[in-house]
Amino acid sequence: MKALGRENGWLALAAPTRRGARRAHKRAGTAPQEAIHPYERFLRARVKRLEFADWTPEIAAEMQAAFLAALNSREPMPEEMRYELFLAFREVCAGIESPLLAPVRRHGGRQHPIARDLQADAMRYLQWVRASKIADHAPVKTVADTYGMTTTRVQQWQREWKGRELPPILPVYRSANFVTALMRTSGKAYRRFIKDD
């Protein structure tokens, strides 16, 4: 990342090298043509927030996307971003709603992209049952009940996910108890926010 400079009174980030941007966005899972470094994205959203002197849903969504990309990039998080998170969590811990951490209205499409992540947790559970790592005599029904879906729908998910690699989980979390708990937590979130049947 290149040095920071001031332009028009705002703190601005010089563009990263093309190779560095490609590496960062390959890790973050974003397309090269859409590649904006997470820190630069954060700074742009912060400038807008200061200009409007308030949070708008669009600014909050952009800021959240910047943090998600930064956390997914495995690069050290810049101090300003860490401080912004500190302020947000300080508010939440004091019982005050933080605009940065509040859910924003989703835009476009019938199904939010996170639905696939929540489904992946169900598929991982079924995978572990097939591998005899988790004991469950009716795993499809377990998933269907947890996600508020029909068994037919869960079987459809299995066909859609066949041959696809599941998102990795950290080694410390690779246990039957955690995979089961993750499936149940994701199932509750899916039933509450995503359910499409």
N, C-alpha and C positions, 0 to 999 in steps of 0.2 A: 504494500500500500504506500502511495506517495504521501508527501508531507501535506499537512493542513495549511490552508491559507485563508485570508479574510477577503471577501469580495462583497462590495456594497453593504458593509457593516455586518454581514452574516458570516459565521464560520462555515467554510465550504471545503469539501473534500476533493482533492484532485483525482482525476479518473485513474483507476488502477490500470496496470499494463494489460494488454489484450490477453496474454497467456495467463496472468494471474486471475483475471476475471473469468476466463474459461474454466480454470481449475476450481475456483470458488463456486461457480454456478453449476458445474458438473456435480460437485458434492451436494449442493443445495437442491439438485433436481430441477433446475430451471433451464429453459431453452437458451442457447447462446444469443440469439437475436433479441431476447428479452432481458439479457443479463445486466443487472444493476447491482453493484456491490451492496450487501445488506446495510453497511454503515452509511453509504451514500443515500440509500433509500430512507433510512432513519432520519438523516439530516434534512432531506427534502420535506419529509412529513413534519419535522419539528419547525422548520421555517414557516410552513403553511399554518401550523398551530399558533405560532407567534404573530403571524400576520392577521389571522382571524381573532386572536386573543381568546380562543375557545377551542374545545374539541368538537369536531363534527363527526358523524358516523364514518365519513370517507377518510378523514384524517386518522381516526382511531384504527380503521381497518388497515390503512397503509402502514401505520406504526407497528401494529401487531404482525403484519406480514414481514416487516423488516426484522423484528425480533425472532420470528420463527425461522427465517432464512439464516440469521446469524447463529442461532443455536444449532441448526442443522449443518452448518458449514464446518464445524469443529475448529474454527479459528478462535483465538482469544477475543473475547468481547471487549470493544473499546470502553474506556472508563465512563464516557458520557451515557452510553447505553446501560451500563451497569447501574449508574446513578439513577437513571430514569426508572429502572425496575425497582431499585431500593425505595424511591418515593412512592411508587405504586403499591408496593407491598406494605409500606408503612401505613398508608391510608387504609388498606384492606384489614390489616391487623388491628387498626383502631376502630373498625366497624364502619368505615366510610367507603362508599362505592368508588372504585377507581375507573375512570374512563378508559385507561389503557388496558385494564384486565376484564372489562365488561364485554359480554358477547355483543357482536355487531350484526345487523341484519345481513343475511347472505343475499348475494345478487346472482341472477341468471342460473339457468339449468334447473332440472327437476330434483337433482340429488347433489348435496354438498360433497365435495371431494373427500372430506373426512369420513364419510360413510364407508368408503372403501377401506380405510384404516380400521374402523370398528368391525367391519366384516372380516378383515384379516385376523383379528384376535379370535374370532369364532372359528375360522379355518385352522388356526394354529392349535386351538383346543381339540378339534376333530383329528388333526394330524397326530397329536400326542396320544390320543385315545387309540388310533390305529397302530401306533408304535408301542402300545402297551405301557406307556409311561403314566397314563391316567386311567383309572378303572371307572368305566361308565358303560352300562349295558344298553343304554339308549341315548347316545350322544347327540344325534340329530334332534331328537325331541327336547333334550336339555337345552340346546342352543335355541331352538324354536321358541320354547317357553321363555327363556331369558331375554331374547330379542323381541318378543311379542309378534313373532312371525309364524307362518305355517311350516310344517315339515317339508312340504313341496317347495316352498320358497328357499329354504335352507339348502335343499338338494340342488336347486338351480344355482345357488351361490357356489356350491361345490363344483359344478360343471364349469362355471365361469372362471373359477380360480385354478382349474386343473392345469398343471404344467407351469403355473406362475410361481415365482419366488416370493415368499412371504417377507415382509419387512423384518430385519433382524432385531433381536433383543439382546441386551447386555448379558454376558455370561453369568453375572451374579444373579440375574433374574430367571435363569433357565432351570426352573423347578416346577414340579406339578402343581404345588400350591399357588405359585405366582401366576402361572398360565391360566389356572382355573379362576383365580381372583380377577385377573385382567379381562377374561372373557365375560365374567359377571358384571364388572364395572362398565365395560364397553357396551354390554347388552342393555344395561339400564339407560345409558346415554342414547343409544340407538332408539330404544323404545320411546324415550321422552322427546327427542329432538328430530330424529331422522325418519322414523317409521313411515314406509311408503306403501304398505299394504293394509 
